[in-house]
Amino acid sequence: MLFADRGYDHDKYRRLLRQRGIRPVIAERGQLHGTGLGTFRWVVERTISWLHGFRRLRIRWERRDDIHEAFLGLAVCLITHRHVQRLC
């Protein structure tokens, strides 16, 4: 399933996604808000915002992919640890 905003409201995109076996959930132009797509989008944007809190991930200094991926893993561990601490 792929969630998208009104900018991708076109039959061409829906057809391409279905050909790949992906179910499109695309907001339609001219329709009132309230489809619920914003709730999923906010989660993704919030998560990217948390990752951008780590300067080394916001501005990519590493040339090697494996090192960058290691820092990404560390950031995810730190974010998870902070949220678990709040629960305890």
N, C-alpha and C positions, 0 to 999 in steps of 0.2 A: 504494500500500500504506500502511495506517495501523496503527501499533502502539499498543496501549492496555493499561492494567492491568485488574485484576479489577473495578474500580469501574464499568466500562462493559460488563460481561458481561451483555448482554441482547439478545434477538433483535431488538428494535425498532431498536437501534443498528446491528446488522449489516445489517438490511434497508435502512435509510436509506443506509448507505454503499454497498451494492451497487447501489442505484438510481442513485447518482451515479457509478458506474463505479470505485469505490474498493474494493480488496480489504482487508477487515478482518483484522487479526491481533490478536485480543483474548484475553488470558489468561482461563482459565475458573475460576470459583469451585469450591472443593473439590478441585482438582487440585494435585498437588505442584509445587513450583517446579522450574525446569529447562527451561522452554519457550524460554529464550534471549532473552526480551523485555528483560530487565534490561540486557543488553549494549548494546542500542541506546539505551535510555533514559539510561544513564549518560553516553553521548557527548553527548546533548542537554543534560543537566543540567550537565555539566562546561563546555560551551561557554557556557551562560548564566552560569555562575559566573565565567568569565573576563571576560565583558562587564560583569558587575556590579563588577569590579575598577576600573572607570572610574566615578568618582563622578558624573560628568555624565550617564552613562547609567543609573546605579542610581536616581538621583532626577532625574526629568525637569524641568529648569529651562527648557528652550526651549519657547516657545509655537508656533513655526513648525515644521511637519513637515520641511521641507527642511533646516533647520539641524540638527535632531535626527538626521536620516538622514546628514548629512555627518559628524557626530561618531561615529555608528555605523560608518561606513566607515573613518574614521581609526582607531578602536579595532580593527577587524578587521585593518587593515594593520599596526598595532603588534603585535598578537598573532601574526600570521603571521611578521613580521620576527624576533620573539623566538625562535620555534620554528626558523626557518631558521638563525639564529645558532648554536643548539645543535648543529645537524647539521654545521656547518662547522668 
